[in-house]
Amino acid sequence: MPARPPLPVTSPAPDPRLSVVISLFNCLPLTQAILAALPATLPAGLSYEIILVDDGSTDGTREWLTTLAAPCVVILNPENLGYGAANNRGAARARGEYLALINNDLVLSPGWLEPMLAVHAALGERAGIVGNIQTNAHTGEVDHAGIVFNHQGKPEHDRAAPSRLARWLRPTRRVAATTGACLLLSTALWRELGGFDEGYMNGCEDVDLCLRARLAGRISAVALRSVVGHHISSSPGRKKRDEANTQRLALRWRDTLIQLGVPAWCRHYLRGDPATLPDRALARECVAFLLGLRRTPPTGACAGLQAALELELQRWQALGGPR
């Protein structure tokens, strides 16, 4: 009997360098637009996969997704699980060295990814989560240049637009947190941190993730040379759980929020009439802290933030939330 010809040797497809995860809930025209634009905005020669997670859409999105082919991977959630859970399911399938989470309501142009990769590389082994500048797609105004903590210890977007000179001289802005609408990190770090906490529902998942990265000794930053447009909060029900999400964040990170909110508290305190400031010594301490002449936060500032958070926790408790 003649020998059988040897079977052809097949090699598995190499893993891509980048995994892009996009969670979806309705807004089909925006999804179609970003998927049409995305490939042309990525660096030439970069291997990638696009993981689309539909979170219970009812506007034809699920049917349209079935028409897609590689490099797209489609995951259909059986019901609406929320932003965190949808992204977690997508990231669990990621094979890339880097993981990019992007909203389907972004407006992308070439050059948005390279600065984020450069910032990540510059931070080296301490690289955490990298965000970027986001502008309102309708007005062109800066909507996000990082997340800061206000005088009550609450997170809010930094909307101060960096100058072109600042972007050129210092392309990296270290921040405590960045929005999940467009972020980059290593897939290994994502898995080390455990992804998003699904106890949040469409809000604060990104801040919580960044604070966990910070606790692990990682540095989060904004790539000031990366700019994308954003149709802000396009998904239905995006703001529905804001109060509950902020309460969960405050209960988990109370001491950290106090620490991060001290600069804003000091600025807020000093905006009062200098002639009527109740504590001149505290005012001097705030000035010294803001100028970098004092490393430890003023005790009065920490006490003020503690009191502000306590009032918020009492208000949330009155609304029926857990204490």
C-alpha distance (Angstrom), angle and dihedral (degrees) to the residues before:
residue distance angle dihedral
M1 . . .
P2 3.78 . .
A3 3.78 115.7 .
R4 3.76 115.7 -100.6
P5 3.79 115.7 -111.5
P6 3.78 111.9 -103.9
L7 3.76 116.4 -96.4
P8 3.81 113.8 -106.0
V9 3.76 113.9 -99.5
T10 3.78 112.0 -123.6
S11 3.78 124.4 -166.7
P12 3.77 121.5 -150.2
A13 3.78 115.0 -109.5
P14 3.81 109.7 -94.3
D15 3.77 116.9 -107.8
P16 3.80 114.2 -99.0
R17 3.78 119.6 -113.3
L18 3.82 93.0 -130.6
S19 3.78 132.2 39.7
V20 3.80 114.7 -165.1
V21 3.81 114.6 -161.3
I22 3.81 119.7 -164.3
S23 3.80 119.5 -178.5
L24 3.80 114.9 -155.5
F25 3.77 136.9 -158.1
N26 3.80 112.2 167.8
C27 3.86 118.4 -56.8
L28 3.83 92.0 112.8
P29 3.84 95.7 174.2
L30 3.81 90.5 56.6
T31 3.80 91.2 48.2
Q32 3.80 91.7 50.4
A33 3.80 90.6 48.7
I34 3.79 96.3 51.0
L35 3.78 93.6 44.3
A36 3.80 90.4 51.5
A37 3.82 91.4 49.8
L38 3.80 101.6 38.8
P39 3.84 102.7 77.8
A40 3.81 93.7 51.7
T41 3.82 91.6 51.1
L42 3.82 95.5 55.3
P43 3.82 121.9 92.5
A44 3.80 115.0 -88.6
G45 3.79 112.3 -98.8
L46 3.81 95.0 18.0
S47 3.80 111.6 135.9
Y48 3.79 112.3 -138.8
E49 3.77 147.4 160.5
I50 3.79 128.1 -149.8
I51 3.80 116.3 -142.7
L52 3.79 113.5 -164.9
V53 3.79 117.1 -167.6
D54 3.77 115.8 -167.4
D55 3.79 111.6 -154.2
G56 3.78 100.9 -159.4
S57 3.82 102.0 -57.8
T58 3.80 117.9 -176.3
D59 3.82 100.8 -171.7
G60 3.82 101.0 82.1
T61 3.79 95.4 -81.9
R62 3.81 93.8 120.0
E63 3.79 93.1 51.3
W64 3.81 92.0 48.1
L65 3.79 92.0 49.7
T66 3.80 90.9 61.2
T67 3.81 89.0 66.0
L68 3.82 93.7 61.3
A69 3.79 125.6 102.2
A70 3.81 136.9 -170.2
P71 2.98 134.5 -14.3
C72 3.81 80.5 38.6
V73 3.80 121.1 84.6
V74 3.81 115.4 -166.5
I75 3.81 126.0 -153.8
L76 3.80 120.1 -176.5
N77 3.79 115.9 -158.5
P78 3.81 112.7 -146.2
E79 3.80 89.7 -131.3
N80 3.80 140.4 -4.5
L81 3.81 104.5 -64.4
G82 3.80 99.0 168.0
Y83 3.78 136.1 -108.2
G84 3.80 96.9 -69.4
A85 3.79 96.4 48.6
A86 3.81 92.7 44.0
N87 3.79 92.5 52.9
N88 3.79 91.5 44.4
R89 3.80 90.5 55.4
G90 3.77 91.1 49.1
A91 3.80 95.1 45.9
A92 3.79 90.5 49.8
R93 3.82 87.2 66.1
A94 3.81 94.5 46.5
R95 3.81 116.7 122.0
G96 3.80 99.0 177.0
E97 3.78 129.0 106.2
Y98 3.79 88.6 -127.8
L99 3.78 127.7 43.6
A100 3.80 121.7 -151.8
L101 3.80 120.1 -171.0
I102 3.78 113.0 -162.8
N103 3.78 133.2 171.7
N104 3.77 119.1 -122.5
D105 3.82 90.0 -126.0
L106 3.81 95.7 66.8
V107 3.79 124.7 113.7
L108 3.80 108.0 -140.1
S109 3.79 130.7 -163.5
P110 3.81 130.6 178.9
G111 3.79 114.0 -75.6
W112 3.79 99.5 36.4
L113 3.82 96.1 111.6
E114 3.82 104.1 41.3
P115 3.84 95.8 67.3
M116 3.80 90.5 49.6
L117 3.81 91.3 52.2
A118 3.81 89.4 46.9
V119 3.81 92.7 52.8
H120 3.79 90.8 47.5
A121 3.82 90.2 51.7
A122 3.82 92.5 46.6
L123 3.81 91.4 54.5
G124 3.79 89.5 55.2
E125 3.79 119.6 -175.3
R126 3.81 91.1 -4.4
A127 3.81 93.4 57.1
G128 3.78 111.7 135.8
I129 3.78 126.1 166.6
V130 3.80 120.9 -21.7
G131 3.79 122.6 -155.4
N132 3.78 133.7 172.1
I133 3.79 146.4 -145.5
Q134 3.79 113.1 -69.3
T135 3.77 123.7 -166.5
N136 3.78 128.2 -162.5
A137 3.80 103.9 -99.1
H138 3.81 90.7 -142.7
T139 3.81 101.9 44.2
G140 3.80 104.1 21.6
E141 3.82 90.9 -130.9
V142 3.80 119.3 137.8
D143 3.81 109.8 -97.0
H144 3.80 98.6 172.8
A145 3.79 135.2 23.6
G146 3.80 94.6 151.3
I147 3.80 135.6 -48.0
V148 3.79 120.4 -82.3
F149 3.80 132.3 -178.7
N150 3.78 119.3 -118.0
H151 3.80 130.3 -141.6
Q152 3.82 89.6 -80.6
G153 3.80 92.8 52.2
K154 3.80 92.7 -108.1
P155 3.82 121.9 137.6
E156 3.79 118.8 -115.3
H157 3.78 137.1 162.7
D158 3.77 119.0 -88.8
R159 3.81 102.1 -130.6
A160 3.80 97.2 179.5
A161 3.79 106.1 125.5
P162 3.83 111.8 -135.2
S163 3.80 113.8 -131.8
R164 3.79 120.8 -113.3
L165 3.79 88.5 -111.0
A166 3.81 90.9 53.6
R167 3.80 90.8 49.6
W168 3.77 90.2 51.6
L169 3.80 98.1 45.0
R170 3.80 98.0 38.9
P171 3.81 111.4 18.0
T172 3.81 92.3 174.2
R173 3.81 124.9 71.1
R174 3.79 114.4 -172.3
V175 3.79 111.7 -140.4
A176 3.78 138.9 175.1
A177 3.80 91.6 -125.8
T178 3.78 144.1 -5.0
T179 3.77 133.4 -156.2
G180 3.78 122.0 -91.1
A181 3.80 91.7 -134.3
C182 3.80 88.5 92.8
L183 3.78 120.7 2.4
L184 3.80 139.8 146.2
L185 3.79 131.7 -154.5
S186 3.76 139.0 145.6
T187 3.78 114.5 -80.0
A188 3.80 87.6 -130.9
L189 3.83 91.6 59.1
W190 3.80 91.5 46.9
R191 3.78 89.5 55.8
E192 3.79 92.8 43.3
L193 3.81 89.8 54.8
G194 3.79 93.1 44.0
G195 3.80 96.1 -120.3
F196 3.79 122.5 -100.6
D197 3.79 122.1 -11.1
E198 3.80 102.5 -116.0
G199 3.79 90.9 -154.8
Y200 3.80 86.3 84.3
M201 3.79 115.6 75.3
N202 3.81 115.6 -148.8
G203 3.77 96.8 -34.7
C204 3.84 142.2 62.0
E205 3.82 93.4 15.8
D206 3.79 88.2 112.6
V207 3.82 94.7 48.6
D208 3.78 91.4 48.1
L209 3.82 91.0 50.0
C210 3.81 91.6 50.9
L211 3.79 92.1 48.6
R212 3.80 90.1 51.5
A213 3.81 89.2 50.5
R214 3.82 88.6 49.9
L215 3.79 90.6 50.9
A216 3.81 88.2 52.8
G217 3.81 89.7 56.4
R218 3.80 96.5 -101.6
I219 3.80 125.2 138.9
S220 3.79 119.9 -132.0
A221 3.79 119.4 -159.1
V222 3.78 146.4 170.0
A223 3.80 119.2 -119.5
L224 3.81 99.7 -136.8
R225 3.82 93.4 -164.1
S226 3.80 92.5 58.2
V227 3.80 112.8 85.2
V228 3.81 128.7 175.7
G229 3.78 133.1 171.1
H230 3.78 120.0 -120.6
H231 3.81 132.7 -158.2
I232 3.80 89.1 -150.1
S233 3.83 119.8 -130.3
S234 3.79 95.4 -13.1
S235 3.81 97.1 156.5
P236 3.83 114.9 94.1
G237 3.81 114.1 -100.6
R238 3.80 94.2 12.6
K239 3.85 94.7 144.3
K240 3.79 98.2 35.1
R241 3.84 96.6 105.0
D242 3.80 100.9 34.0
E243 3.82 95.4 120.9
A244 3.81 94.4 48.3
N245 3.79 91.8 45.8
T246 3.81 93.5 50.8
Q247 3.79 90.1 47.4
R248 3.81 91.2 53.1
L249 3.80 90.1 49.4
A250 3.81 92.5 49.7
L251 3.80 93.8 48.5
R252 3.79 92.1 50.8
W253 3.81 99.9 39.3
R254 3.81 104.7 27.2
D255 3.82 96.7 133.9
T256 3.81 92.5 43.3
L257 3.81 92.5 49.4
I258 3.80 89.8 52.0
Q259 3.79 90.8 51.5
L260 3.80 93.9 47.1
G261 3.79 93.9 44.7
V262 3.83 96.3 54.8
P263 3.85 96.2 93.5
A264 3.80 91.4 52.1
W265 3.80 91.7 45.1
C266 3.81 90.8 52.1
R267 3.81 92.4 49.6
H268 3.80 90.7 47.0
Y269 3.82 91.1 50.3
L270 3.79 93.1 49.1
R271 3.81 92.6 51.4
G272 3.80 88.4 74.3
D273 3.77 122.1 96.7
P274 3.84 105.7 -72.0
A275 3.80 89.7 -141.6
T276 3.80 92.8 57.9
L277 3.79 103.3 37.0
P278 3.80 103.9 136.0
D279 3.81 95.0 -140.3
R280 3.80 117.6 34.1
A281 3.81 92.3 -178.4
L282 3.79 90.4 55.4
A283 3.80 89.6 48.7
R284 3.80 90.1 55.0
E285 3.79 90.6 48.2
C286 3.82 90.6 51.0
V287 3.81 91.6 51.2
A288 3.80 91.4 49.0
F289 3.80 91.5 48.4
L290 3.81 93.8 49.4
L291 3.82 91.0 47.9
G292 3.79 91.5 50.6
L293 3.80 92.9 -114.5
R294 3.79 90.5 117.4
R295 3.80 121.5 46.4
T296 3.79 100.2 -170.0
P297 3.81 117.7 70.8
P298 3.80 115.3 -110.2
T299 3.78 110.5 -96.0
G300 3.79 90.4 -133.2
A301 3.80 91.1 55.1
C302 3.81 92.0 52.1
A303 3.79 89.9 48.2
G304 3.80 90.7 49.9
L305 3.78 91.8 52.0
Q306 3.79 91.4 45.9
A307 3.79 89.8 54.0
A308 3.81 92.3 47.4
L309 3.80 92.4 51.2
E310 3.78 91.4 46.1
L311 3.82 90.2 55.1
E312 3.81 89.9 50.9
L313 3.80 91.8 48.9
Q314 3.81 89.8 50.8
R315 3.80 90.0 50.2
W316 3.81 91.6 50.0
Q317 3.79 90.4 48.6
A318 3.80 89.3 52.7
L319 3.81 88.4 52.7
G320 3.79 89.0 57.4
G321 3.79 102.1 -98.0
P322 3.82 126.5 137.7
R323 3.80 119.0 -85.8
